[in-house]
Structure formats: structure tokens, C-alpha cells
Amino acid sequence: MSEEIKTEIKAGIKAGIKAGMLIAYQSVKEEMDTIKIELKRKGIEENKGFSVLEAFIDDNIQEIKGV
């Protein structure tokens, strides 16, 4: 197998992993949004830990997107 083909395969694998990570982080973000809405509906104050986790998720999404 030529080096060119190996490089293309590695690039494809890396792109697939990045896409999977992006989907996972976006899913977690959506779930957190749902939890926050439900807490607000029930009159429960949002935990401050949510903002730290949200910032972590947002940072990772931006890094994966390359923004």
C-alpha cells in the first residue's frame, strides 16, 4: 500500500472521529438545554455547574469545527 493511500485513509479516519465527536457534543448540549428548560418549568434554580459544563462543551464544539 502506498504512502499516499495510507495518508488518505488516516485523513478519512480522523474526519470520521471528528464528526462523531461533534455529534456527541451537540447531543449533550441539546440534552442540557432540555434539562434546563425542565428545571425552569418546575421552578428549580439552575445549578452553577451547568454553566461550566456548557462552556466546556461549547469550547470543544468550536475547536472541532475549527472556528
N, CA, C and O atoms as CSV, one atom per row, in Angstrom:
chain,resi,resn,atom,element,x,y,z
A,1,MET,N,N,0.866,-1.174,0.000
A,1,MET,CA,C,0.000,0.000,0.000
A,1,MET,C,C,0.906,1.228,0.000
A,1,MET,O,O,1.849,1.320,0.786
A,2,SER,N,N,0.611,2.150,-0.877
A,2,SER,CA,C,1.456,3.335,-0.996
A,2,SER,C,C,1.222,4.295,0.169
A,2,SER,O,O,0.182,4.256,0.825
A,3,GLU,N,N,2.195,5.144,0.407
A,3,GLU,CA,C,2.098,6.145,1.472
A,3,GLU,C,C,0.948,7.110,1.218
A,3,GLU,O,O,0.307,7.576,2.160
A,4,GLU,N,N,0.689,7.406,-0.027
A,4,GLU,CA,C,-0.397,8.325,-0.384
A,4,GLU,C,C,-1.746,7.748,0.052
A,4,GLU,O,O,-2.592,8.460,0.593
A,5,ILE,N,N,-1.930,6.468,-0.189
A,5,ILE,CA,C,-3.185,5.811,0.199
A,5,ILE,C,C,-3.297,5.760,1.721
A,5,ILE,O,O,-4.371,6.000,2.273
A,6,LYS,N,N,-2.195,5.451,2.399
A,6,LYS,CA,C,-2.202,5.418,3.861
A,6,LYS,C,C,-2.569,6.787,4.434
A,6,LYS,O,O,-3.329,6.886,5.397
A,7,THR,N,N,-2.025,7.827,3.835
A,7,THR,CA,C,-2.318,9.193,4.289
A,7,THR,C,C,-3.789,9.522,4.095
A,7,THR,O,O,-4.411,10.139,4.960
A,8,GLU,N,N,-4.351,9.110,2.952
A,8,GLU,CA,C,-5.776,9.355,2.691
A,8,GLU,C,C,-6.654,8.591,3.668
A,8,GLU,O,O,-7.670,9.110,4.131
A,9,ILE,N,N,-6.270,7.368,3.981
A,9,ILE,CA,C,-7.041,6.561,4.933
A,9,ILE,C,C,-7.009,7.212,6.314
A,9,ILE,O,O,-8.041,7.327,6.974
A,10,LYS,N,N,-5.829,7.635,6.745
A,10,LYS,CA,C,-5.698,8.296,8.051
A,10,LYS,C,C,-6.535,9.571,8.109
A,10,LYS,O,O,-7.172,9.851,9.124
A,11,ALA,N,N,-6.536,10.346,7.019
A,11,ALA,CA,C,-7.325,11.582,6.974
A,11,ALA,C,C,-8.812,11.263,7.061
A,11,ALA,O,O,-9.561,11.978,7.727
A,12,GLY,N,N,-9.244,10.201,6.397
A,12,GLY,CA,C,-10.648,9.797,6.450
A,12,GLY,C,C,-11.065,9.353,7.841
A,12,GLY,O,O,-12.153,9.685,8.312
A,13,ILE,N,N,-10.188,8.601,8.492
A,13,ILE,CA,C,-10.474,8.150,9.853
A,13,ILE,C,C,-10.564,9.347,10.795
A,13,ILE,O,O,-11.477,9.430,11.617
A,14,LYS,N,N,-9.625,10.261,10.672
A,14,LYS,CA,C,-9.609,11.455,11.529
A,14,LYS,C,C,-10.884,12.282,11.328
A,14,LYS,O,O,-11.469,12.774,12.293
A,15,ALA,N,N,-11.307,12.430,10.075
A,15,ALA,CA,C,-12.531,13.185,9.786
A,15,ALA,C,C,-13.749,12.493,10.395
A,15,ALA,O,O,-14.650,13.151,10.914
A,16,GLY,N,N,-13.768,11.173,10.328
A,16,GLY,CA,C,-14.874,10.421,10.911
A,16,GLY,C,C,-14.933,10.566,12.418
A,16,GLY,O,O,-16.009,10.711,12.997
A,17,ILE,N,N,-13.773,10.526,13.047
A,17,ILE,CA,C,-13.711,10.684,14.511
A,17,ILE,C,C,-14.181,12.083,14.893
A,17,ILE,O,O,-14.949,12.237,15.843
A,18,LYS,N,N,-13.732,13.098,14.169
A,18,LYS,CA,C,-14.147,14.475,14.469
A,18,LYS,C,C,-15.653,14.632,14.307
A,18,LYS,O,O,-16.302,15.289,15.120
A,19,ALA,N,N,-16.212,14.029,13.254
A,19,ALA,CA,C,-17.657,14.122,13.030
A,19,ALA,C,C,-18.415,13.457,14.177
A,19,ALA,O,O,-19.420,13.982,14.655
A,20,GLY,N,N,-17.926,12.301,14.613
A,20,GLY,CA,C,-18.565,11.603,15.727
A,20,GLY,C,C,-18.503,12.396,17.018
A,20,GLY,O,O,-19.472,12.443,17.775
A,21,MET,N,N,-17.364,13.016,17.267
A,21,MET,CA,C,-17.212,13.840,18.463
A,21,MET,C,C,-18.154,15.037,18.417
A,21,MET,O,O,-18.768,15.388,19.424
A,22,LEU,N,N,-18.264,15.654,17.261
A,22,LEU,CA,C,-19.147,16.805,17.108
A,22,LEU,C,C,-20.592,16.414,17.392
A,22,LEU,O,O,-21.305,17.124,18.101
A,23,ILE,N,N,-21.016,15.298,16.845
A,23,ILE,CA,C,-22.383,14.814,17.079
A,23,ILE,C,C,-22.603,14.544,18.566
A,23,ILE,O,O,-23.649,14.891,19.116
A,24,ALA,N,N,-21.625,13.929,19.209
A,24,ALA,CA,C,-21.754,13.617,20.640
A,24,ALA,C,C,-21.872,14.888,21.475
A,24,ALA,O,O,-22.747,14.987,22.335
A,25,TYR,N,N,-20.992,15.863,21.227
A,25,TYR,CA,C,-21.054,17.120,21.988
A,25,TYR,C,C,-22.370,17.857,21.739
A,25,TYR,O,O,-22.955,18.411,22.669
A,26,GLN,N,N,-22.835,17.865,20.493
A,26,GLN,CA,C,-24.099,18.540,20.198
A,26,GLN,C,C,-25.263,17.841,20.889
A,26,GLN,O,O,-26.204,18.497,21.336
A,27,SER,N,N,-25.205,16.520,20.979
A,27,SER,CA,C,-26.258,15.769,21.674
A,27,SER,C,C,-26.286,16.102,23.162
A,27,SER,O,O,-27.354,16.269,23.751
A,28,VAL,N,N,-25.106,16.197,23.760
A,28,VAL,CA,C,-25.021,16.552,25.181
A,28,VAL,C,C,-25.562,17.961,25.395
A,28,VAL,O,O,-26.285,18.213,26.359
A,29,LYS,N,N,-25.212,18.879,24.496
A,29,LYS,CA,C,-25.689,20.260,24.599
A,29,LYS,C,C,-27.220,20.313,24.519
A,29,LYS,O,O,-27.858,21.018,25.300
A,30,GLU,N,N,-27.800,19.575,23.585
A,30,GLU,CA,C,-29.260,19.533,23.457
A,30,GLU,C,C,-29.903,18.956,24.711
A,30,GLU,O,O,-30.932,19.455,25.169
A,31,GLU,N,N,-29.305,17.911,25.267
A,31,GLU,CA,C,-29.843,17.299,26.476
A,31,GLU,C,C,-29.774,18.271,27.650
A,31,GLU,O,O,-30.708,18.352,28.447
A,32,MET,N,N,-28.677,19.001,27.755
A,32,MET,CA,C,-28.549,20.004,28.827
A,32,MET,C,C,-29.607,21.097,28.668
A,32,MET,O,O,-30.194,21.541,29.655
A,33,ASP,N,N,-29.850,21.526,27.438
A,33,ASP,CA,C,-30.884,22.542,27.193
A,33,ASP,C,C,-32.248,22.025,27.654
A,33,ASP,O,O,-33.029,22.762,28.256
A,34,THR,N,N,-32.521,20.766,27.368
A,34,THR,CA,C,-33.787,20.154,27.786
A,34,THR,C,C,-33.890,20.124,29.309
A,34,THR,O,O,-34.941,20.431,29.872
A,35,ILE,N,N,-32.807,19.757,29.963
A,35,ILE,CA,C,-32.794,19.708,31.433
A,35,ILE,C,C,-33.018,21.098,32.016
A,35,ILE,O,O,-33.783,21.256,32.967
A,36,LYS,N,N,-32.350,22.111,31.447
A,36,LYS,CA,C,-32.514,23.479,31.944
A,36,LYS,C,C,-33.955,23.964,31.787
A,36,LYS,O,O,-34.494,24.616,32.681
A,37,ILE,N,N,-34.569,23.649,30.664
A,37,ILE,CA,C,-35.962,24.039,30.427
A,37,ILE,C,C,-36.874,23.358,31.444
A,37,ILE,O,O,-37.781,23.983,31.994
A,38,GLU,N,N,-36.628,22.084,31.685
A,38,GLU,CA,C,-37.448,21.336,32.639
A,38,GLU,C,C,-37.268,21.868,34.061
A,38,GLU,O,O,-38.242,21.984,34.804
A,39,LEU,N,N,-36.038,22.189,34.445
A,39,LEU,CA,C,-35.810,22.764,35.771
A,39,LEU,C,C,-36.530,24.099,35.925
A,39,LEU,O,O,-37.152,24.367,36.953
A,40,LYS,N,N,-36.438,24.927,34.896
A,40,LYS,CA,C,-37.095,26.231,34.934
A,40,LYS,C,C,-38.610,26.058,35.046
A,40,LYS,O,O,-39.271,26.776,35.797
A,41,ARG,N,N,-39.152,25.101,34.292
A,41,ARG,CA,C,-40.597,24.844,34.313
A,41,ARG,C,C,-41.041,24.411,35.711
A,41,ARG,O,O,-42.139,24.751,36.151
A,42,LYS,N,N,-40.189,23.667,36.399
A,42,LYS,CA,C,-40.530,23.190,37.735
A,42,LYS,C,C,-40.179,24.202,38.823
A,42,LYS,O,O,-40.435,23.961,40.003
A,43,GLY,N,N,-39.595,25.333,38.428
A,43,GLY,CA,C,-39.259,26.373,39.389
A,43,GLY,C,C,-37.992,26.094,40.178
A,43,GLY,O,O,-37.782,26.666,41.247
A,44,ILE,N,N,-37.152,25.219,39.652
A,44,ILE,CA,C,-35.896,24.882,40.328
A,44,ILE,C,C,-34.782,25.735,39.739
A,44,ILE,O,O,-34.638,25.841,38.521
A,45,GLU,N,N,-33.994,26.343,40.632
A,45,GLU,CA,C,-32.911,27.204,40.184
A,45,GLU,C,C,-31.828,26.377,39.490
A,45,GLU,O,O,-31.478,25.284,39.935
A,46,GLU,N,N,-31.310,26.921,38.396
A,46,GLU,CA,C,-30.274,26.231,37.626
A,46,GLU,C,C,-28.976,26.160,38.423
A,46,GLU,O,O,-28.547,27.151,39.014
A,47,ASN,N,N,-28.367,25.010,38.435
A,47,ASN,CA,C,-27.105,24.793,39.131
A,47,ASN,C,C,-25.979,25.525,38.401
A,47,ASN,O,O,-25.927,25.513,37.171
A,48,LYS,N,N,-25.082,26.158,39.151
A,48,LYS,CA,C,-23.977,26.910,38.537
A,48,LYS,C,C,-23.013,25.998,37.788
A,48,LYS,O,O,-22.292,26.455,36.901
A,49,GLY,N,N,-22.995,24.735,38.132
A,49,GLY,CA,C,-22.140,23.783,37.436
A,49,GLY,C,C,-22.517,23.627,35.973
A,49,GLY,O,O,-21.687,23.251,35.146
A,50,PHE,N,N,-23.772,23.916,35.660
A,50,PHE,CA,C,-24.212,23.830,34.267
A,50,PHE,C,C,-23.442,24.789,33.372
A,50,PHE,O,O,-23.086,24.438,32.248
A,51,SER,N,N,-23.185,25.992,33.860
A,51,SER,CA,C,-22.507,26.975,33.019
A,51,SER,C,C,-21.073,26.546,32.721
A,51,SER,O,O,-20.566,26.803,31.629
A,52,VAL,N,N,-20.419,25.899,33.674
A,52,VAL,CA,C,-19.058,25.409,33.453
A,52,VAL,C,C,-19.074,24.290,32.418
A,52,VAL,O,O,-18.253,24.269,31.501
A,53,LEU,N,N,-20.008,23.368,32.570
A,53,LEU,CA,C,-20.117,22.262,31.618
A,53,LEU,C,C,-20.499,22.769,30.233
A,53,LEU,O,O,-19.974,22.302,29.223
A,54,GLU,N,N,-21.425,23.734,30.197
A,54,GLU,CA,C,-21.831,24.312,28.920
A,54,GLU,C,C,-20.661,24.985,28.208
A,54,GLU,O,O,-20.494,24.834,26.998
A,55,ALA,N,N,-19.859,25.723,28.960
A,55,ALA,CA,C,-18.696,26.394,28.374
A,55,ALA,C,C,-17.711,25.364,27.833
A,55,ALA,O,O,-17.145,25.553,26.756
A,56,PHE,N,N,-17.502,24.283,28.568
A,56,PHE,CA,C,-16.619,23.209,28.119
A,56,PHE,C,C,-17.109,22.607,26.808
A,56,PHE,O,O,-16.330,22.398,25.878
A,57,ILE,N,N,-18.411,22.331,26.746
A,57,ILE,CA,C,-18.992,21.744,25.542
A,57,ILE,C,C,-18.887,22.719,24.366
A,57,ILE,O,O,-18.487,22.332,23.268
A,58,ASP,N,N,-19.247,23.976,24.599
A,58,ASP,CA,C,-19.167,24.989,23.539
A,58,ASP,C,C,-17.738,25.144,23.015
A,58,ASP,O,O,-17.518,25.241,21.808
A,59,ASP,N,N,-16.775,25.168,23.933
A,59,ASP,CA,C,-15.369,25.281,23.526
A,59,ASP,C,C,-14.949,24.099,22.652
A,59,ASP,O,O,-14.268,24.274,21.642
A,60,ASN,N,N,-15.357,22.913,23.046
A,60,ASN,CA,C,-14.979,21.730,22.276
A,60,ASN,C,C,-15.661,21.683,20.914
A,60,ASN,O,O,-15.059,21.255,19.930
A,61,ILE,N,N,-16.909,22.120,20.857
A,61,ILE,CA,C,-17.603,22.174,19.567
A,61,ILE,C,C,-16.886,23.145,18.636
A,61,ILE,O,O,-16.672,22.844,17.462
A,62,GLN,N,N,-16.517,24.306,19.161
A,62,GLN,CA,C,-15.822,25.301,18.339
A,62,GLN,C,C,-14.458,24.778,17.873
A,62,GLN,O,O,-14.043,25.021,16.740
A,63,GLU,N,N,-13.775,24.061,18.758
A,63,GLU,CA,C,-12.453,23.517,18.394
A,63,GLU,C,C,-12.582,22.479,17.285
A,63,GLU,O,O,-11.781,22.456,16.351
A,64,ILE,N,N,-13.589,21.625,17.390
A,64,ILE,CA,C,-13.796,20.596,16.371
A,64,ILE,C,C,-14.162,21.235,15.032
A,64,ILE,O,O,-13.687,20.809,13.979
A,65,LYS,N,N,-15.007,22.253,15.086
A,65,LYS,CA,C,-15.402,22.945,13.858
A,65,LYS,C,C,-14.253,23.763,13.269
A,65,LYS,O,O,-14.272,24.126,12.093
A,66,GLY,N,N,-13.258,24.044,14.102
A,66,GLY,CA,C,-12.114,24.822,13.630
A,66,GLY,C,C,-12.375,26.300,13.571
A,66,GLY,O,O,-11.749,27.027,12.800
A,67,VAL,N,N,-13.317,26.748,14.403
A,67,VAL,CA,C,-13.684,28.170,14.426
A,67,VAL,C,C,-12.857,28.879,15.463
A,67,VAL,O,O,-13.004,30.086,15.650
